[in-house]
Structures are given as C-alpha cells and as structure tokens.
C-alpha cells in the first residue's frame, strides 16, 4: 500500500476523481510536499501557492516521482 509509505518530504498530488480532488479545484494537478505525518496516519501537505491541507487521509494522495516531473518538463 503506497499511502502507508508516504513520509515527510515526499512530493504528492491529489488522486483524480477522489472526494478531496473534487473539493479542492484549485489544487487539481498541483504538487505539494508532505510537511507532517501524525500518529494517526493523517498528513499535512503544503503546496507552492502556500495552501495547506491539514490532517488529511493519505489515501487521497499519490506519490510523485522526481523522474516523472523532469520527463513532463515541470
């Protein structure tokens, strides 16, 4: 399970078509960094625009590889 492997410092983005993705229109396709992982497994993510998503379930996020970013020119 990838979600359990997410850790502080990882780059993530919202998984398309999830409830969180639908609720956060401005963050769709954006990449953020995990800045906190709580004991209960919830994570806090900071996006480049300064937006924070606090205490979110990790199942709504996918890990973004740095190689994938370079290949897409981001």
PDB file of N, CA, C and O in Angstrom:
ATOM      1  N   UNK A   1       0.836  -1.180   0.000  1.00  0.00           N
ATOM      2  CA  UNK A   1       0.000   0.000   0.000  1.00  0.00           C
ATOM      3  C   UNK A   1       0.883   1.246   0.000  1.00  0.00           C
ATOM      4  O   UNK A   1       1.643   1.457   0.945  1.00  0.00           O
ATOM      5  N   UNK A   2       0.797   2.073  -1.039  1.00  0.00           N
ATOM      6  CA  UNK A   2       1.641   3.245  -1.201  1.00  0.00           C
ATOM      7  C   UNK A   2       1.367   4.284  -0.126  1.00  0.00           C
ATOM      8  O   UNK A   2       2.303   4.915   0.365  1.00  0.00           O
ATOM      9  N   UNK A   3       0.091   4.480   0.257  1.00  0.00           N
ATOM     10  CA  UNK A   3      -0.264   5.513   1.213  1.00  0.00           C
ATOM     11  C   UNK A   3       0.510   5.378   2.520  1.00  0.00           C
ATOM     12  O   UNK A   3       0.926   6.379   3.103  1.00  0.00           O
ATOM     13  N   UNK A   4       0.703   4.148   2.977  1.00  0.00           N
ATOM     14  CA  UNK A   4       1.400   3.951   4.241  1.00  0.00           C
ATOM     15  C   UNK A   4       2.882   4.262   4.120  1.00  0.00           C
ATOM     16  O   UNK A   4       3.560   4.444   5.131  1.00  0.00           O
ATOM     17  N   UNK A   5       3.396   4.326   2.895  1.00  0.00           N
ATOM     18  CA  UNK A   5       4.806   4.615   2.676  1.00  0.00           C
ATOM     19  C   UNK A   5       5.077   6.115   2.576  1.00  0.00           C
ATOM     20  O   UNK A   5       6.239   6.520   2.539  1.00  0.00           O
ATOM     21  N   UNK A   6       4.035   6.949   2.532  1.00  0.00           N
ATOM     22  CA  UNK A   6       4.236   8.388   2.427  1.00  0.00           C
ATOM     23  C   UNK A   6       4.895   8.902   3.701  1.00  0.00           C
ATOM     24  O   UNK A   6       4.534   8.515   4.813  1.00  0.00           O
ATOM     25  N   UNK A   7       5.874   9.789   3.507  1.00  0.00           N
ATOM     26  CA  UNK A   7       6.606  10.323   4.661  1.00  0.00           C
ATOM     27  C   UNK A   7       6.871  11.809   4.462  1.00  0.00           C
ATOM     28  O   UNK A   7       6.698  12.338   3.364  1.00  0.00           O
ATOM     29  N   UNK A   8       7.286  12.466   5.516  1.00  0.00           N
ATOM     30  CA  UNK A   8       7.607  13.887   5.462  1.00  0.00           C
ATOM     31  C   UNK A   8       8.680  14.109   4.400  1.00  0.00           C
ATOM     32  O   UNK A   8       9.681  13.394   4.342  1.00  0.00           O
ATOM     33  N   UNK A   9       8.444  15.118   3.564  1.00  0.00           N
ATOM     34  CA  UNK A   9       9.375  15.451   2.484  1.00  0.00           C
ATOM     35  C   UNK A   9       8.961  14.904   1.128  1.00  0.00           C
ATOM     36  O   UNK A   9       9.458  15.366   0.101  1.00  0.00           O
ATOM     37  N   UNK A  10       8.060  13.928   1.107  1.00  0.00           N
ATOM     38  CA  UNK A  10       7.599  13.366  -0.161  1.00  0.00           C
ATOM     39  C   UNK A  10       6.777  14.388  -0.941  1.00  0.00           C
ATOM     40  O   UNK A  10       6.062  15.205  -0.361  1.00  0.00           O
ATOM     41  N   UNK A  11       6.892  14.326  -2.260  1.00  0.00           N
ATOM     42  CA  UNK A  11       6.088  15.145  -3.165  1.00  0.00           C
ATOM     43  C   UNK A  11       4.856  14.335  -3.562  1.00  0.00           C
ATOM     44  O   UNK A  11       4.977  13.188  -3.991  1.00  0.00           O
ATOM     45  N   UNK A  12       3.674  14.929  -3.421  1.00  0.00           N
ATOM     46  CA  UNK A  12       2.428  14.225  -3.706  1.00  0.00           C
ATOM     47  C   UNK A  12       1.472  15.129  -4.475  1.00  0.00           C
ATOM     48  O   UNK A  12       1.657  16.343  -4.552  1.00  0.00           O
ATOM     49  N   UNK A  13       0.451  14.504  -5.038  1.00  0.00           N
ATOM     50  CA  UNK A  13      -0.658  15.246  -5.637  1.00  0.00           C
ATOM     51  C   UNK A  13      -1.938  14.484  -5.350  1.00  0.00           C
ATOM     52  O   UNK A  13      -1.921  13.291  -5.046  1.00  0.00           O
ATOM     53  N   UNK A  14      -3.049  15.201  -5.455  1.00  0.00           N
ATOM     54  CA  UNK A  14      -4.361  14.588  -5.224  1.00  0.00           C
ATOM     55  C   UNK A  14      -4.653  13.577  -6.319  1.00  0.00           C
ATOM     56  O   UNK A  14      -4.363  13.818  -7.491  1.00  0.00           O
ATOM     57  N   UNK A  15      -5.220  12.456  -5.939  1.00  0.00           N
ATOM     58  CA  UNK A  15      -5.625  11.440  -6.906  1.00  0.00           C
ATOM     59  C   UNK A  15      -6.916  11.916  -7.566  1.00  0.00           C
ATOM     60  O   UNK A  15      -7.873  12.289  -6.887  1.00  0.00           O
ATOM     61  N   UNK A  16      -6.931  11.899  -8.895  1.00  0.00           N
ATOM     62  CA  UNK A  16      -8.087  12.369  -9.653  1.00  0.00           C
ATOM     63  C   UNK A  16      -9.350  11.593  -9.288  1.00  0.00           C
ATOM     64  O   UNK A  16      -9.323  10.388  -9.037  1.00  0.00           O
ATOM     65  N   UNK A  17     -10.437  12.326  -9.269  1.00  0.00           N
ATOM     66  CA  UNK A  17     -11.789  11.806  -9.039  1.00  0.00           C
ATOM     67  C   UNK A  17     -12.075  11.382  -7.597  1.00  0.00           C
ATOM     68  O   UNK A  17     -13.141  10.830  -7.327  1.00  0.00           O
ATOM     69  N   UNK A  18     -11.153  11.625  -6.669  1.00  0.00           N
ATOM     70  CA  UNK A  18     -11.452  11.355  -5.261  1.00  0.00           C
ATOM     71  C   UNK A  18     -12.274  12.515  -4.701  1.00  0.00           C
ATOM     72  O   UNK A  18     -12.356  13.578  -5.318  1.00  0.00           O
ATOM     73  N   UNK A  19     -12.871  12.312  -3.551  1.00  0.00           N
ATOM     74  CA  UNK A  19     -13.661  13.354  -2.917  1.00  0.00           C
ATOM     75  C   UNK A  19     -12.801  14.597  -2.632  1.00  0.00           C
ATOM     76  O   UNK A  19     -13.239  15.722  -2.868  1.00  0.00           O
ATOM     77  N   UNK A  20     -11.591  14.391  -2.129  1.00  0.00           N
ATOM     78  CA  UNK A  20     -10.699  15.517  -1.844  1.00  0.00           C
ATOM     79  C   UNK A  20     -10.335  16.266  -3.124  1.00  0.00           C
ATOM     80  O   UNK A  20     -10.257  17.495  -3.115  1.00  0.00           O
ATOM     81  N   UNK A  21     -10.112  15.551  -4.212  1.00  0.00           N
ATOM     82  CA  UNK A  21      -9.776  16.157  -5.502  1.00  0.00           C
ATOM     83  C   UNK A  21     -10.927  17.045  -5.976  1.00  0.00           C
ATOM     84  O   UNK A  21     -10.703  18.154  -6.461  1.00  0.00           O
ATOM     85  N   UNK A  22     -12.152  16.554  -5.833  1.00  0.00           N
ATOM     86  CA  UNK A  22     -13.324  17.335  -6.248  1.00  0.00           C
ATOM     87  C   UNK A  22     -13.503  18.579  -5.375  1.00  0.00           C
ATOM     88  O   UNK A  22     -13.946  19.620  -5.861  1.00  0.00           O
ATOM     89  N   UNK A  23     -13.165  18.476  -4.106  1.00  0.00           N
ATOM     90  CA  UNK A  23     -13.344  19.584  -3.175  1.00  0.00           C
ATOM     91  C   UNK A  23     -12.273  20.667  -3.327  1.00  0.00           C
ATOM     92  O   UNK A  23     -12.499  21.817  -2.952  1.00  0.00           O
ATOM     93  N   UNK A  24     -11.131  20.313  -3.862  1.00  0.00           N
ATOM     94  CA  UNK A  24     -10.002  21.243  -3.953  1.00  0.00           C
ATOM     95  C   UNK A  24      -9.680  21.554  -5.414  1.00  0.00           C
ATOM     96  O   UNK A  24      -8.625  21.172  -5.920  1.00  0.00           O
ATOM     97  N   UNK A  25     -10.590  22.244  -6.080  1.00  0.00           N
ATOM     98  CA  UNK A  25     -10.454  22.529  -7.510  1.00  0.00           C
ATOM     99  C   UNK A  25      -9.138  23.256  -7.825  1.00  0.00           C
ATOM    100  O   UNK A  25      -8.490  22.938  -8.822  1.00  0.00           O
ATOM    101  N   UNK A  26      -8.741  24.205  -7.009  1.00  0.00           N
ATOM    102  CA  UNK A  26      -7.532  24.985  -7.268  1.00  0.00           C
ATOM    103  C   UNK A  26      -6.261  24.145  -7.160  1.00  0.00           C
ATOM    104  O   UNK A  26      -5.215  24.542  -7.673  1.00  0.00           O
ATOM    105  N   UNK A  27      -6.339  22.999  -6.505  1.00  0.00           N
ATOM    106  CA  UNK A  27      -5.141  22.172  -6.307  1.00  0.00           C
ATOM    107  C   UNK A  27      -5.085  20.967  -7.237  1.00  0.00           C
ATOM    108  O   UNK A  27      -4.139  20.182  -7.168  1.00  0.00           O
ATOM    109  N   UNK A  28      -6.073  20.809  -8.097  1.00  0.00           N
ATOM    110  CA  UNK A  28      -6.070  19.678  -9.016  1.00  0.00           C
ATOM    111  C   UNK A  28      -4.853  19.773  -9.934  1.00  0.00           C
ATOM    112  O   UNK A  28      -4.657  20.779 -10.617  1.00  0.00           O
ATOM    113  N   UNK A  29      -4.047  18.729  -9.944  1.00  0.00           N
ATOM    114  CA  UNK A  29      -2.843  18.688 -10.767  1.00  0.00           C
ATOM    115  C   UNK A  29      -1.630  19.340 -10.136  1.00  0.00           C
ATOM    116  O   UNK A  29      -0.529  19.244 -10.679  1.00  0.00           O
ATOM    117  N   UNK A  30      -1.804  20.000  -9.003  1.00  0.00           N
ATOM    118  CA  UNK A  30      -0.689  20.658  -8.325  1.00  0.00           C
ATOM    119  C   UNK A  30       0.082  19.650  -7.471  1.00  0.00           C
ATOM    120  O   UNK A  30      -0.470  18.649  -7.013  1.00  0.00           O
ATOM    121  N   UNK A  31       1.346  19.933  -7.273  1.00  0.00           N
ATOM    122  CA  UNK A  31       2.198  19.062  -6.466  1.00  0.00           C
ATOM    123  C   UNK A  31       2.535  19.775  -5.173  1.00  0.00           C
ATOM    124  O   UNK A  31       2.900  20.951  -5.165  1.00  0.00           O
ATOM    125  N   UNK A  32       2.405  19.039  -4.078  1.00  0.00           N
ATOM    126  CA  UNK A  32       2.716  19.584  -2.768  1.00  0.00           C
ATOM    127  C   UNK A  32       3.697  18.685  -2.028  1.00  0.00           C
ATOM    128  O   UNK A  32       3.983  17.565  -2.451  1.00  0.00           O
ATOM    129  N   UNK A  33       4.200  19.199  -0.919  1.00  0.00           N
ATOM    130  CA  UNK A  33       5.163  18.454  -0.104  1.00  0.00           C
ATOM    131  C   UNK A  33       4.541  18.112   1.241  1.00  0.00           C
ATOM    132  O   UNK A  33       3.916  18.960   1.878  1.00  0.00           O
ATOM    133  N   UNK A  34       4.713  16.880   1.666  1.00  0.00           N
ATOM    134  CA  UNK A  34       4.229  16.479   2.988  1.00  0.00           C
ATOM    135  C   UNK A  34       5.132  17.127   4.031  1.00  0.00           C
ATOM    136  O   UNK A  34       6.349  16.945   4.016  1.00  0.00           O
ATOM    137  N   UNK A  35       4.516  17.886   4.937  1.00  0.00           N
ATOM    138  CA  UNK A  35       5.303  18.563   5.966  1.00  0.00           C
ATOM    139  C   UNK A  35       5.044  17.992   7.354  1.00  0.00           C
ATOM    140  O   UNK A  35       5.738  18.332   8.312  1.00  0.00           O
ATOM    141  N   UNK A  36       4.031  17.113   7.461  1.00  0.00           N
ATOM    142  CA  UNK A  36       3.732  16.499   8.757  1.00  0.00           C
ATOM    143  C   UNK A  36       3.025  15.169   8.532  1.00  0.00           C
ATOM    144  O   UNK A  36       2.185  15.033   7.642  1.00  0.00           O
ATOM    145  N   UNK A  37       3.380  14.203   9.350  1.00  0.00           N
ATOM    146  CA  UNK A  37       2.654  12.930   9.390  1.00  0.00           C
ATOM    147  C   UNK A  37       2.327  12.664  10.849  1.00  0.00           C
ATOM    148  O   UNK A  37       3.222  12.533  11.683  1.00  0.00           O
ATOM    149  N   UNK A  38       1.051  12.586  11.147  1.00  0.00           N
ATOM    150  CA  UNK A  38       0.598  12.409  12.528  1.00  0.00           C
ATOM    151  C   UNK A  38       0.610  10.949  12.930  1.00  0.00           C
ATOM    152  O   UNK A  38       0.700  10.055  12.089  1.00  0.00           O
ATOM    153  N   UNK A  39       0.516  10.722  14.230  1.00  0.00           N
ATOM    154  CA  UNK A  39       0.500   9.350  14.751  1.00  0.00           C
ATOM    155  C   UNK A  39      -0.666   8.542  14.203  1.00  0.00           C
ATOM    156  O   UNK A  39      -0.556   7.328  14.032  1.00  0.00           O
ATOM    157  N   UNK A  40      -1.796   9.218  13.922  1.00  0.00           N
ATOM    158  CA  UNK A  40      -2.956   8.506  13.395  1.00  0.00           C
ATOM    159  C   UNK A  40      -2.863   8.262  11.884  1.00  0.00           C
ATOM    160  O   UNK A  40      -3.781   7.698  11.288  1.00  0.00           O
ATOM    161  N   UNK A  41      -1.751   8.688  11.265  1.00  0.00           N
ATOM    162  CA  UNK A  41      -1.525   8.437   9.846  1.00  0.00           C
ATOM    163  C   UNK A  41      -1.922   9.580   8.934  1.00  0.00           C
ATOM    164  O   UNK A  41      -1.566   9.579   7.755  1.00  0.00           O
ATOM    165  N   UNK A  42      -2.653  10.555   9.453  1.00  0.00           N
ATOM    166  CA  UNK A  42      -3.052  11.691   8.621  1.00  0.00           C
ATOM    167  C   UNK A  42      -1.831  12.544   8.280  1.00  0.00           C
ATOM    168  O   UNK A  42      -0.845  12.572   9.016  1.00  0.00           O
ATOM    169  N   UNK A  43      -1.923  13.240   7.144  1.00  0.00           N
ATOM    170  CA  UNK A  43      -0.786  14.037   6.682  1.00  0.00           C
ATOM    171  C   UNK A  43      -1.202  15.489   6.433  1.00  0.00           C
ATOM    172  O   UNK A  43      -2.372  15.785   6.189  1.00  0.00           O
ATOM    173  N   UNK A  44      -0.213  16.383   6.501  1.00  0.00           N
ATOM    174  CA  UNK A  44      -0.398  17.782   6.153  1.00  0.00           C
ATOM    175  C   UNK A  44       0.499  18.072   4.958  1.00  0.00           C
ATOM    176  O   UNK A  44       1.679  17.720   4.958  1.00  0.00           O
ATOM    177  N   UNK A  45      -0.069  18.718   3.934  1.00  0.00           N
ATOM    178  CA  UNK A  45       0.648  18.985   2.691  1.00  0.00           C
ATOM    179  C   UNK A  45       0.677  20.483   2.445  1.00  0.00           C
ATOM    180  O   UNK A  45      -0.336  21.163   2.615  1.00  0.00           O
ATOM    181  N   UNK A  46       1.851  21.009   2.040  1.00  0.00           N
ATOM    182  CA  UNK A  46       1.993  22.409   1.656  1.00  0.00           C
ATOM    183  C   UNK A  46       2.204  22.469   0.146  1.00  0.00           C
ATOM    184  O   UNK A  46       3.063  21.778  -0.401  1.00  0.00           O
ATOM    185  N   UNK A  47       1.414  23.296  -0.511  1.00  0.00           N
ATOM    186  CA  UNK A  47       1.528  23.483  -1.949  1.00  0.00           C
ATOM    187  C   UNK A  47       2.309  24.754  -2.247  1.00  0.00           C
ATOM    188  O   UNK A  47       2.448  25.613  -1.375  1.00  0.00           O
ATOM    189  N   UNK A  48       2.821  24.886  -3.471  1.00  0.00           N
ATOM    190  CA  UNK A  48       3.652  26.030  -3.856  1.00  0.00           C
ATOM    191  C   UNK A  48       2.954  27.373  -3.658  1.00  0.00           C
ATOM    192  O   UNK A  48       3.609  28.380  -3.387  1.00  0.00           O
ATOM    193  N   UNK A  49       1.646  27.391  -3.790  1.00  0.00           N
ATOM    194  CA  UNK A  49       0.909  28.645  -3.619  1.00  0.00           C
ATOM    195  C   UNK A  49       0.688  28.984  -2.142  1.00  0.00           C
ATOM    196  O   UNK A  49      -0.004  29.953  -1.830  1.00  0.00           O
ATOM    197  N   UNK A  50       1.265  28.201  -1.240  1.00  0.00           N
ATOM    198  CA  UNK A  50       1.147  28.446   0.194  1.00  0.00           C
ATOM    199  C   UNK A  50      -0.032  27.758   0.853  1.00  0.00           C
ATOM    200  O   UNK A  50      -0.160  27.786   2.077  1.00  0.00           O
ATOM    201  N   UNK A  51      -0.876  27.153   0.079  1.00  0.00           N
ATOM    202  CA  UNK A  51      -2.063  26.469   0.610  1.00  0.00           C
ATOM    203  C   UNK A  51      -1.656  25.244   1.412  1.00  0.00           C
ATOM    204  O   UNK A  51      -0.777  24.490   0.994  1.00  0.00           O
ATOM    205  N   UNK A  52      -2.283  25.044   2.550  1.00  0.00           N
ATOM    206  CA  UNK A  52      -2.057  23.875   3.391  1.00  0.00           C
ATOM    207  C   UNK A  52      -3.312  23.019   3.424  1.00  0.00           C
ATOM    208  O   UNK A  52      -4.419  23.532   3.588  1.00  0.00           O
ATOM    209  N   UNK A  53      -3.138  21.732   3.271  1.00  0.00           N
ATOM    210  CA  UNK A  53      -4.208  20.778   3.542  1.00  0.00           C
ATOM    211  C   UNK A  53      -3.777  20.035   4.788  1.00  0.00           C
ATOM    212  O   UNK A  53      -2.816  19.266   4.762  1.00  0.00           O
ATOM    213  N   UNK A  54      -4.487  20.265   5.876  1.00  0.00           N
ATOM    214  CA  UNK A  54      -4.063  19.735   7.163  1.00  0.00           C
ATOM    215  C   UNK A  54      -4.865  18.510   7.562  1.00  0.00           C
ATOM    216  O   UNK A  54      -6.072  18.434   7.330  1.00  0.00           O
ATOM    217  N   UNK A  55      -4.172  17.549   8.166  1.00  0.00           N
ATOM    218  CA  UNK A  55      -4.779  16.343   8.740  1.00  0.00           C
ATOM    219  C   UNK A  55      -5.669  15.620   7.736  1.00  0.00           C
ATOM    220  O   UNK A  55      -6.824  15.314   8.032  1.00  0.00           O
ATOM    221  N   UNK A  56      -5.135  15.350   6.560  1.00  0.00           N
ATOM    222  CA  UNK A  56      -5.887  14.658   5.512  1.00  0.00           C
ATOM    223  C   UNK A  56      -5.542  13.178   5.488  1.00  0.00           C
ATOM    224  O   UNK A  56      -4.445  12.772   5.871  1.00  0.00           O
ATOM    225  N   UNK A  57      -6.491  12.389   5.035  1.00  0.00           N
ATOM    226  CA  UNK A  57      -6.269  10.950   4.873  1.00  0.00           C
ATOM    227  C   UNK A  57      -5.291  10.749   3.710  1.00  0.00           C
ATOM    228  O   UNK A  57      -5.486  11.339   2.648  1.00  0.00           O
ATOM    229  N   UNK A  58      -4.263   9.946   3.880  1.00  0.00           N
ATOM    230  CA  UNK A  58      -3.268   9.764   2.813  1.00  0.00           C
ATOM    231  C   UNK A  58      -3.804   9.037   1.581  1.00  0.00           C
ATOM    232  O   UNK A  58      -3.181   9.090   0.520  1.00  0.00           O
ATOM    233  N   UNK A  59      -4.934   8.369   1.700  1.00  0.00           N
ATOM    234  CA  UNK A  59      -5.476   7.618   0.570  1.00  0.00           C
ATOM    235  C   UNK A  59      -5.881   8.514  -0.594  1.00  0.00           C
ATOM    236  O   UNK A  59      -6.054   8.030  -1.712  1.00  0.00           O
ATOM    237  N   UNK A  60      -6.037   9.824  -0.346  1.00  0.00           N
ATOM    238  CA  UNK A  60      -6.429  10.767  -1.398  1.00  0.00           C
ATOM    239  C   UNK A  60      -5.240  11.294  -2.193  1.00  0.00           C
ATOM    240  O   UNK A  60      -5.417  12.096  -3.110  1.00  0.00           O
ATOM    241  N   UNK A  61      -4.026  10.851  -1.851  1.00  0.00           N
ATOM    242  CA  UNK A  61      -2.817  11.387  -2.480  1.00  0.00           C
ATOM    243  C   UNK A  61      -1.980  10.279  -3.096  1.00  0.00           C
ATOM    244  O   UNK A  61      -1.980   9.134  -2.643  1.00  0.00           O
ATOM    245  N   UNK A  62      -1.260  10.669  -4.160  1.00  0.00           N
ATOM    246  CA  UNK A  62      -0.328   9.734  -4.780  1.00  0.00           C
ATOM    247  C   UNK A  62       1.062  10.352  -4.781  1.00  0.00           C
ATOM    248  O   UNK A  62       1.223  11.564  -4.920  1.00  0.00           O
ATOM    249  N   UNK A  63       2.046   9.503  -4.625  1.00  0.00           N
ATOM    250  CA  UNK A  63       3.440   9.916  -4.632  1.00  0.00           C
ATOM    251  C   UNK A  63       3.831  10.312  -6.043  1.00  0.00           C
ATOM    252  O   UNK A  63       3.473   9.635  -7.007  1.00  0.00           O
ATOM    253  N   UNK A  64       4.567  11.412  -6.165  1.00  0.00           N
ATOM    254  CA  UNK A  64       5.046  11.880  -7.461  1.00  0.00           C
ATOM    255  C   UNK A  64       6.545  11.646  -7.501  1.00  0.00           C
ATOM    256  O   UNK A  64       7.276  12.125  -6.633  1.00  0.00           O
ATOM    257  N   UNK A  65       7.003  10.915  -8.498  1.00  0.00           N
ATOM    258  CA  UNK A  65       8.449  10.674  -8.601  1.00  0.00           C
ATOM    259  C   UNK A  65       9.134  11.860  -9.235  1.00  0.00           C
ATOM    260  O   UNK A  65       8.563  12.503 -10.116  1.00  0.00           O
ATOM    261  N   UNK A  66      10.338  12.164  -8.811  1.00  0.00           N
ATOM    262  CA  UNK A  66      11.083  13.287  -9.372  1.00  0.00           C
ATOM    263  C   UNK A  66      11.420  13.031 -10.832  1.00  0.00           C
ATOM    264  O   UNK A  66      11.517  13.980 -11.610  1.00  0.00           O
ATOM    265  N   UNK A  67      11.603  11.774 -11.225  1.00  0.00           N
ATOM    266  CA  UNK A  67      11.881  11.466 -12.617  1.00  0.00           C
ATOM    267  C   UNK A  67      10.687  11.793 -13.497  1.00  0.00           C
ATOM    268  O   UNK A  67      10.848  12.277 -14.617  1.00  0.00           O
ATOM    269  N   UNK A  68       9.486  11.529 -12.990  1.00  0.00           N
ATOM    270  CA  UNK A  68       8.272  11.833 -13.735  1.00  0.00           C
ATOM    271  C   UNK A  68       8.106  13.322 -13.958  1.00  0.00           C
ATOM    272  O   UNK A  68       7.621  13.734 -15.012  1.00  0.00           O
ATOM    273  N   UNK A  69       8.499  14.138 -12.991  1.00  0.00           N
ATOM    274  CA  UNK A  69       8.404  15.575 -13.130  1.00  0.00           C
ATOM    275  C   UNK A  69       9.343  16.075 -14.209  1.00  0.00           C
ATOM    276  O   UNK A  69       8.956  16.904 -15.033  1.00  0.00           O
ATOM    277  N   UNK A  70      10.573  15.584 -14.216  1.00  0.00           N
ATOM    278  CA  UNK A  70      11.548  16.015 -15.219  1.00  0.00           C
ATOM    279  C   UNK A  70      11.102  15.603 -16.618  1.00  0.00           C
ATOM    280  O   UNK A  70      11.279  16.356 -17.575  1.00  0.00           O
ATOM    281  N   UNK A  71      10.530  14.424 -16.737  1.00  0.00           N
ATOM    282  CA  UNK A  71      10.097  13.932 -18.039  1.00  0.00           C
ATOM    283  C   UNK A  71       8.955  14.760 -18.595  1.00  0.00           C
ATOM    284  O   UNK A  71       8.821  14.890 -19.811  1.00  0.00           O
ATOM    285  N   UNK A  72       8.126  15.325 -17.715  1.00  0.00           N
ATOM    286  CA  UNK A  72       7.000  16.133 -18.162  1.00  0.00           C
ATOM    287  C   UNK A  72       7.371  17.603 -18.315  1.00  0.00           C
ATOM    288  O   UNK A  72       6.545  18.412 -18.737  1.00  0.00           O
ATOM    289  N   UNK A  73       8.598  17.951 -17.977  1.00  0.00           N
ATOM    290  CA  UNK A  73       9.049  19.322 -18.111  1.00  0.00           C
ATOM    291  C   UNK A  73       8.546  20.258 -17.041  1.00  0.00           C
ATOM    292  O   UNK A  73       8.453  21.462 -17.276  1.00  0.00           O
ATOM    293  N   UNK A  74       8.220  19.741 -15.872  1.00  0.00           N
ATOM    294  CA  UNK A  74       7.727  20.585 -14.778  1.00  0.00           C
ATOM    295  C   UNK A  74       8.849  20.918 -13.835  1.00  0.00           C
ATOM    296  O   UNK A  74       8.637  21.621 -12.847  1.00  0.00           O
TER     297      UNK A  74
END
